Every structure is written in structure tokens, then in C-alpha cells.
């Protein structure tokens, strides 16, 4: 079943990207980050803040590669 609503599609894509981030990244002790759907778009959640910082860093890295 394909989702035709672009807003709903964006939410599911963001949720999947957030889940991938939480399962692949680790904290300082080497433990995987806790994944909770309730943290999606929650600016008070430290996991969501770290995800947004990581996303911005990744985008800046790609922009810097394009300048060279």
C-alpha cells in the first residue's frame, strides 16, 4: 500500500531515518541510543536534539564537498 499524502509520507520517512540513527549511533559508553517514537519532533528530547545536530553536520559536510 503506497501512501499518497505527502505529509504522512514525510512523517514515516522521518521516523524511519530517526530509527536508523538510533540503532546505528552509540553513546559514549558504546550503548545504542534509545529509540522511542514519542521523541520524533520533540525538541525537549536529548535524542532528537542529537539527531538534528547530526543531520545538520551531515548536510554541512556534503555542502563542503561540493565547494571543492
Buried (B, 14 or more C-beta within 10 A) or exposed (E): EEEEEEEEEEBEEEBEEBEEBBEEEEEEEEEEBEBEEEBBEEEEBEBBEBBEEEEEEEEEEEEEEEEE
